[in-house]
Amino acid sequence: MDTLKEIQGKMAHDPHYVFPCCKLIRQVWVPGPVIVGAGPSGLATAACLKEQGVPSVVIERSNCIASLWQLKTYDRLRLHLPKRFCELPLMPFPDDYPTYPDKQQFVEYLETYAKRFRIDPVFDSSVVKGEYDESIGMWRVKCVGLKGEEMEYVCRWLVVATGENAEAVVPEIQGIERFEGVVRHTSEYKSGCEFKGKKVLVVGCGNSGMEVCLDLCNYNAKPSLVVRDAVHVLPRDMLGKSTFGLSMWLLKWLPVRLVDRFLLLVSWLMLGNTARFGLDRPVMGPLELKNKSGKTPVLDVGALAKIKSGDIKIYPGIQQIENQSVQFFNGKTEKFDAIILATGYKSNVPYWLKEKEMFSEKDGYPRRPFPNGWKGAYGLYAVGFTKRGLLGASADAKKIAEDIGRYWKVEANHLIITTKRRSPLQL
């Protein structure tokens, strides 16, 4: 098996050299980083590393890249932001893609991206433990395959790319186990086709909850939406531009609070007073709230019109459930055929990463907020935890690759210099 310096020497002389996995019995030594997660963040990091001449191994628990998009999203999903804010480093979206690519187009883009940069993840391999071994100065990453087979990867750098949406959040609702209808998280929801003519309660009023309600309406179902907290609803586009793009442009010249006032004024002119329909706005503006809490405003694509027309009913929080009846905190009780939980996702880092300095054990996010949460100690990195979508993930992927690349090139140059000083007999 080649040593780290021998591999770096080969790469220094051949920029197209591809590192072969050096497999041992139940163990793999990786000279470059191990990246956990083959979603957009992991792919972006692997591509940026390859651009720096650094090989990596990407480990993915599912059987495909971008498993959240491919396996756990509804059919009508589109990017909520224009494609130019969602492209990964080194490869833009095709020119013929629409401004807001749909689910299949985004997956095709990611698959093309992986092929272009020759990213070949190890699929069906779940990481159960990642721990830094001080005795050897390396990370040990233990994985389990579909048949229970165990494998350990030993590496100098570990990139956590499992992201903010690794595990579905299922809230505790009194009596939900006694509900006689269908209970499903949005990660298992595909379309409203199976709910035609049925009364469906959607719990959660974020972008997913709103879009699921709209999708149910399109299939002639009768959706209701549980709105427990105040929420900002903004039009997806305003003044001929995307709301997000316009916000980014205004922030170059104006403070956040002034931009928030502008967005709320235009939203009121375009959408009216959303509080009239049960959608109270938070006291803090949408951008300031996003920066401080990570809570994303809803970008409306048609659900608000259905709420105004009464096709989507609004209810407050759920007090309890009994059989098919749901009792709300306002005292009303209503029967439903199904409940869809649009209650989001969470990080799973605390379950497998044995590290307490960089990541919070409470929520699985880096303790240091964006833009400083991408690097920890002993070669540990995080990508996809910025609460700023693909734009933030791409920025961190570039930083990580540049940082690791500097170490890699120093060692490669050291090897070349040392080799030149040796006599032919020593070689």
C-alpha positions as CSV (number, residue, x, y, z in Angstrom):
1,M,0.0,0.0,0.0
2,D,1.4,3.4,-1.0
3,T,2.3,5.8,1.8
4,L,0.8,9.3,2.1
5,K,4.1,10.8,0.7
6,E,4.3,8.4,-2.1
7,I,0.7,9.2,-3.2
8,Q,1.3,12.9,-2.9
9,G,4.4,12.4,-5.1
10,K,2.4,10.7,-7.8
11,M,-0.2,13.5,-7.7
12,A,2.5,16.2,-7.9
13,H,3.8,14.7,-11.2
14,D,0.3,13.7,-12.5
15,P,-2.6,16.2,-11.9
16,H,-5.0,13.6,-13.1
17,Y,-3.9,10.9,-10.7
18,V,-6.9,9.3,-8.9
19,F,-6.3,7.8,-5.5
20,P,-7.3,4.2,-5.3
21,C,-9.0,3.1,-2.0
22,C,-6.4,1.2,0.0
23,K,-8.5,-1.5,1.5
24,L,-7.4,-3.5,4.4
25,I,-9.4,-6.2,6.2
26,R,-12.3,-4.2,7.7
27,Q,-10.2,-1.0,7.6
28,V,-9.4,1.7,5.0
29,W,-6.6,4.2,5.4
30,V,-7.5,7.4,3.5
31,P,-4.6,9.9,2.9
32,G,-7.1,12.7,2.1
33,P,-10.3,13.7,3.9
34,V,-13.3,11.5,4.6
35,I,-16.5,13.3,3.8
36,V,-19.7,12.1,5.6
37,G,-22.7,12.7,3.4
38,A,-23.2,12.7,-0.4
39,G,-25.7,15.6,-0.5
40,P,-25.0,18.9,-2.3
41,S,-22.7,20.0,0.5
42,G,-20.6,16.8,0.4
43,L,-20.4,16.9,-3.4
44,A,-19.4,20.5,-3.4
45,T,-16.6,19.8,-0.9
46,A,-15.3,16.8,-2.8
47,A,-15.3,18.7,-6.1
48,C,-13.4,21.7,-4.6
49,L,-10.9,19.3,-3.0
50,K,-10.3,17.6,-6.3
51,E,-9.7,21.0,-7.9
52,Q,-7.0,21.5,-5.2
53,G,-5.5,18.1,-6.1
54,V,-6.7,16.4,-2.9
55,P,-8.4,13.0,-3.1
56,S,-11.3,12.2,-0.7
57,V,-13.6,9.4,0.2
58,V,-17.4,10.3,0.4
59,I,-19.5,8.0,2.6
60,E,-23.3,7.9,2.2
61,R,-25.8,5.9,4.2
62,S,-28.3,5.8,1.3
63,N,-28.0,4.2,-2.1
64,C,-27.8,7.5,-4.1
65,I,-26.4,11.0,-4.0
66,A,-28.7,13.7,-2.6
67,S,-30.9,11.2,-0.9
68,L,-33.0,13.8,0.8
69,W,-34.0,15.2,-2.6
70,Q,-34.4,11.9,-4.4
71,L,-36.1,9.9,-1.7
72,K,-37.7,12.2,0.9
73,T,-39.2,15.1,-1.0
74,Y,-42.6,15.6,-2.6
75,D,-43.0,15.6,-6.4
76,R,-44.0,19.2,-6.9
77,L,-40.9,20.6,-5.1
78,R,-38.9,23.3,-6.8
79,L,-36.0,25.3,-5.6
80,H,-37.3,28.2,-3.5
81,L,-34.5,30.5,-4.7
82,P,-33.3,31.3,-8.2
83,K,-30.8,28.8,-9.6
84,R,-27.9,31.3,-9.6
85,F,-28.1,31.2,-5.8
86,C,-28.2,27.4,-5.6
87,E,-25.5,26.3,-8.0
88,L,-22.5,24.4,-6.6
89,P,-18.9,25.6,-7.1
90,L,-17.2,25.2,-10.4
91,M,-20.3,24.3,-12.4
92,P,-23.4,26.5,-13.1
93,F,-26.8,25.2,-14.0
94,P,-27.5,24.7,-17.7
95,D,-28.7,27.8,-19.5
96,D,-32.0,26.1,-20.5
97,Y,-33.0,25.4,-16.9
98,P,-35.8,27.6,-15.6
99,T,-35.2,30.2,-12.9
100,Y,-36.6,27.8,-10.3
101,P,-35.6,24.3,-11.3
102,D,-37.9,21.5,-10.3
103,K,-36.9,18.4,-8.2
104,Q,-35.9,16.2,-11.1
105,Q,-33.9,19.0,-12.8
106,F,-32.0,19.6,-9.6
107,V,-31.2,15.9,-9.1
108,E,-30.0,15.7,-12.7
109,Y,-27.8,18.7,-12.1
110,L,-26.2,17.0,-9.1
111,E,-25.7,13.7,-10.9
112,T,-24.0,15.5,-13.7
113,Y,-21.9,17.3,-11.2
114,A,-20.8,14.1,-9.5
115,K,-19.9,12.6,-12.9
116,R,-18.0,15.7,-14.0
117,F,-15.8,15.7,-10.9
118,R,-15.5,11.9,-10.8
119,I,-17.1,11.7,-7.3
120,D,-17.9,8.1,-6.5
121,P,-19.3,7.8,-3.0
122,V,-19.3,4.6,-0.9
123,F,-23.1,4.0,-0.7
124,D,-25.2,2.0,1.8
125,S,-22.7,2.7,4.5
126,S,-23.9,4.3,7.7
127,V,-21.5,6.1,10.0
128,V,-22.1,5.1,13.6
129,K,-19.0,6.6,15.2
130,G,-16.5,9.3,14.3
131,E,-13.7,9.9,16.9
132,Y,-10.3,11.5,17.0
133,D,-7.5,9.1,18.1
134,E,-4.9,11.2,19.8
135,S,-2.4,8.3,19.9
136,I,-2.0,8.3,16.1
137,G,-3.2,11.8,15.3
138,M,-6.0,10.5,13.1
139,W,-9.7,10.3,12.9
140,R,-11.4,6.9,13.0
141,V,-14.7,6.7,11.2
142,K,-16.7,3.5,11.8
143,C,-19.4,2.5,9.4
144,V,-21.9,-0.3,9.1
145,G,-23.2,-1.7,5.8
146,L,-26.6,-3.1,4.8
147,K,-25.7,-6.6,6.0
148,G,-24.1,-5.5,9.2
149,E,-20.6,-5.5,7.9
150,E,-18.3,-3.1,9.7
151,M,-15.6,-0.9,8.2
152,E,-13.3,1.7,9.7
153,Y,-11.8,4.6,7.8
154,V,-8.7,6.2,9.2
155,C,-8.0,9.7,8.0
156,R,-6.3,13.0,8.9
157,W,-9.3,15.2,8.0
158,L,-13.0,14.6,8.6
159,V,-15.6,16.7,6.9
160,V,-19.1,16.5,8.4
161,A,-21.6,17.0,5.5
162,T,-24.6,15.3,6.9
163,G,-26.3,18.7,7.0
164,E,-29.2,20.3,8.8
165,N,-31.9,17.9,7.4
166,A,-30.5,14.5,8.3
167,E,-33.4,13.3,10.4
168,A,-37.1,14.0,10.4
169,V,-38.5,15.9,13.4
170,V,-41.7,14.2,14.7
171,P,-43.3,16.3,17.5
172,E,-45.0,14.8,20.5
173,I,-48.7,15.4,20.1
174,Q,-51.0,14.0,22.8
175,G,-53.1,11.1,21.5
176,I,-51.5,11.0,18.0
177,E,-50.9,7.3,18.5
178,R,-54.6,6.8,18.7
179,F,-55.4,8.6,15.5
180,E,-57.2,6.1,13.2
181,G,-56.2,7.8,9.9
182,V,-52.9,8.1,8.0
183,V,-50.1,9.9,9.8
184,R,-47.1,10.8,7.6
185,H,-44.1,13.1,7.8
186,T,-43.4,15.2,4.7
187,S,-40.3,13.0,4.1
188,E,-42.8,10.2,3.2
189,Y,-45.2,12.4,1.3
190,K,-45.1,12.4,-2.5
191,S,-48.3,13.9,-3.8
192,G,-51.9,14.6,-3.0
193,C,-53.1,11.9,-5.4
194,E,-53.9,9.4,-2.6
195,F,-55.8,12.0,-0.6
196,K,-58.4,13.1,-3.2
197,G,-61.6,14.1,-1.5
198,K,-60.2,13.6,2.0
199,K,-59.8,16.0,4.9
200,V,-56.1,16.4,5.6
201,L,-54.5,18.3,8.5
202,V,-51.0,19.7,7.8
203,V,-49.0,20.5,10.9
204,G,-46.4,23.1,10.3
205,C,-46.6,26.4,8.3
206,G,-43.1,26.7,6.7
207,N,-42.5,26.4,3.0
208,S,-43.1,22.7,3.0
209,G,-46.4,22.9,4.9
210,M,-47.7,25.6,2.6
211,E,-46.7,23.8,-0.5
212,V,-48.1,20.5,0.6
213,C,-51.4,22.3,1.3
214,L,-51.3,23.7,-2.2
215,D,-50.6,20.3,-3.7
216,L,-53.5,18.8,-1.8
217,C,-55.8,21.5,-3.2
218,N,-54.6,20.6,-6.7
219,Y,-55.7,17.0,-6.1
220,N,-59.1,18.1,-4.8
221,A,-58.3,17.2,-1.2
222,K,-59.5,19.4,1.7
223,P,-56.4,20.6,3.6
224,S,-56.2,22.5,6.8
225,L,-53.0,24.1,8.2
226,V,-51.9,24.2,11.8
227,V,-50.2,27.6,12.5
228,R,-48.7,27.6,16.0
229,D,-46.3,30.5,15.6
230,A,-46.1,33.8,13.8
231,V,-44.7,33.5,10.3
232,H,-43.5,35.9,7.6
233,V,-45.1,35.2,4.2
234,L,-43.4,37.0,1.3
235,P,-44.1,36.8,-2.4
236,R,-41.5,34.7,-4.2
237,D,-41.0,37.5,-6.7
238,M,-41.5,41.2,-6.3
239,L,-40.9,44.2,-8.7
240,G,-40.0,41.8,-11.5
241,K,-37.1,40.2,-9.5
242,S,-36.8,37.3,-7.1
243,T,-37.4,38.4,-3.5
244,F,-34.2,36.8,-2.4
245,G,-32.1,38.4,-5.2
246,L,-33.6,41.8,-4.6
247,S,-32.9,41.4,-0.8
248,M,-29.3,40.6,-1.5
249,W,-28.9,43.6,-3.8
250,L,-30.5,46.0,-1.3
251,L,-28.3,44.7,1.5
252,K,-25.2,46.0,-0.4
253,W,-26.5,49.5,0.2
254,L,-28.9,49.4,3.1
255,P,-28.9,48.0,6.7
256,V,-30.9,44.8,7.4
257,R,-33.8,46.6,9.2
258,L,-34.4,49.1,6.4
259,V,-34.4,46.3,3.9
260,D,-36.9,44.4,6.1
261,R,-39.2,47.4,6.2
262,F,-39.1,47.6,2.4
263,L,-39.9,43.9,2.0
264,L,-42.8,44.1,4.4
265,L,-44.2,47.1,2.7
266,V,-44.1,45.5,-0.7
267,S,-45.5,42.3,0.7
268,W,-48.4,44.2,2.3
269,L,-49.2,45.8,-1.0
270,M,-49.0,42.5,-2.9
271,L,-50.5,40.1,-0.4
272,G,-52.5,42.2,2.0
273,N,-52.6,41.8,5.7
274,T,-51.9,38.2,6.3
275,A,-52.9,38.4,10.0
276,R,-56.5,38.6,8.8
277,F,-56.2,35.0,7.6
278,G,-54.6,33.6,10.7
279,L,-51.0,34.3,9.7
280,D,-49.6,36.8,12.2
281,R,-46.2,38.2,11.4
282,P,-43.3,38.1,13.9
283,V,-42.2,41.4,15.5
284,M,-38.7,41.0,14.0
285,G,-38.3,41.5,10.3
286,P,-37.8,38.5,8.0
287,L,-34.1,39.0,7.2
288,E,-33.2,39.9,10.8
289,L,-35.1,36.9,12.1
290,K,-33.4,34.6,9.6
291,N,-30.0,35.9,10.6
292,K,-30.6,35.5,14.3
293,S,-32.7,32.3,14.5
294,G,-32.3,30.6,11.1
295,K,-36.1,30.7,10.6
296,T,-36.8,31.0,6.9
297,P,-39.7,33.2,5.7
298,V,-42.3,31.5,3.5
299,L,-42.0,32.4,-0.1
300,D,-45.5,32.1,-1.4
301,V,-46.2,30.2,-4.7
302,G,-50.0,30.1,-4.5
303,A,-51.0,28.8,-1.1
304,L,-51.9,32.2,0.3
305,A,-54.6,32.6,-2.4
306,K,-56.1,29.3,-1.4
307,I,-56.1,30.4,2.3
308,K,-57.9,33.6,1.3
309,S,-60.5,31.7,-0.7
310,G,-61.1,29.3,2.2
311,D,-59.8,26.2,0.3
312,I,-57.1,26.0,3.0
313,K,-58.4,26.4,6.5
314,I,-56.1,27.7,9.3
315,Y,-56.1,26.3,12.9
316,P,-54.0,27.1,16.0
317,G,-52.0,24.5,17.8
318,I,-53.3,21.0,18.6
319,Q,-54.3,20.2,22.2
320,Q,-55.0,16.5,21.7
321,I,-56.2,13.8,19.3
322,E,-58.7,11.1,19.8
323,N,-59.6,8.6,17.1
324,Q,-60.1,10.8,14.0
325,S,-61.0,13.9,16.0
326,V,-58.5,16.7,16.6
327,Q,-59.1,19.2,19.3
328,F,-57.3,22.6,18.9
329,F,-56.3,25.2,21.5
330,N,-59.1,27.5,20.5
331,G,-61.6,24.9,21.7
332,K,-62.7,23.7,18.3
333,T,-62.8,20.0,17.4
334,E,-62.6,18.7,13.8
335,K,-62.4,15.2,12.2
336,F,-59.7,14.4,9.7
337,D,-58.8,11.5,7.5
338,A,-55.0,12.1,7.5
339,I,-52.3,14.1,9.2
340,I,-49.2,15.3,7.4
341,L,-46.3,16.5,9.7
342,A,-44.5,19.3,7.9
343,T,-42.4,19.7,11.0
344,G,-38.9,19.8,9.5
345,Y,-35.7,18.1,10.1
346,K,-32.7,18.1,12.4
347,S,-29.0,17.4,12.5
348,N,-27.9,13.9,13.5
349,V,-24.3,14.8,14.3
350,P,-24.6,14.2,18.1
351,Y,-25.6,10.6,17.5
352,W,-22.3,9.6,15.8
353,L,-19.6,12.2,16.2
354,K,-17.7,11.9,19.5
355,E,-16.6,15.5,19.8
356,K,-17.8,18.2,22.1
357,E,-15.9,21.3,21.2
358,M,-17.0,22.2,17.6
359,F,-20.5,20.8,17.5
360,S,-23.3,21.5,20.1
361,E,-24.7,18.3,21.6
362,K,-28.1,20.0,21.9
363,D,-28.9,20.7,18.3
364,G,-25.9,19.2,16.3
365,Y,-24.9,22.6,14.8
366,P,-21.4,24.2,15.0
367,R,-21.2,26.3,18.2
368,R,-19.7,29.2,16.2
369,P,-22.3,30.8,13.9
370,F,-21.8,31.5,10.2
371,P,-19.3,32.5,8.8
372,N,-17.0,31.0,11.4
373,G,-18.5,27.5,12.0
374,W,-16.7,25.6,9.2
375,K,-13.5,24.7,11.0
376,G,-12.8,22.9,14.2
377,A,-9.7,21.3,15.8
378,Y,-7.6,18.3,14.7
379,G,-8.7,18.5,11.0
380,L,-12.5,18.5,11.7
381,Y,-14.7,20.6,9.3
382,A,-18.4,21.2,8.8
383,V,-20.2,22.1,5.6
384,G,-24.0,22.6,5.1
385,F,-24.7,23.9,8.6
386,T,-25.0,27.7,7.8
387,K,-28.8,28.0,7.9
388,R,-28.2,29.8,4.6
389,G,-29.0,27.1,2.1
390,L,-26.7,26.1,-0.8
391,L,-25.2,29.5,-1.0
392,G,-23.7,29.1,2.5
393,A,-22.7,25.5,1.9
394,S,-20.8,26.4,-1.3
395,A,-18.9,29.2,0.5
396,D,-17.8,26.8,3.2
397,A,-16.9,24.0,0.7
398,K,-14.4,26.4,-0.9
399,K,-12.9,27.4,2.4
400,I,-12.5,23.8,3.5
401,A,-10.9,22.7,0.2
402,E,-8.5,25.7,0.3
403,D,-7.5,25.0,3.9
404,I,-6.8,21.3,3.4
405,G,-5.2,22.0,0.1
406,R,-2.6,24.2,1.7
407,Y,-1.5,21.4,4.0
408,W,-1.5,18.9,1.2
409,K,0.6,21.0,-1.2
410,V,3.2,21.8,1.5
411,E,3.7,18.1,2.2
412,A,3.8,17.3,-1.6
413,N,6.4,20.1,-2.2
414,H,8.4,18.8,0.8
415,L,8.4,15.3,-0.8
416,I,9.6,16.6,-4.1
417,I,12.4,18.6,-2.5
418,T,13.5,15.6,-0.4
419,T,13.4,13.3,-3.5
420,K,15.6,15.7,-5.5
421,R,18.2,15.7,-2.8
422,R,18.6,12.0,-2.7
423,S,21.2,10.1,-4.7
424,P,20.2,7.5,-7.4
425,L,21.2,4.8,-5.0
426,Q,18.9,6.1,-2.3
427,L,16.1,6.2,-4.7
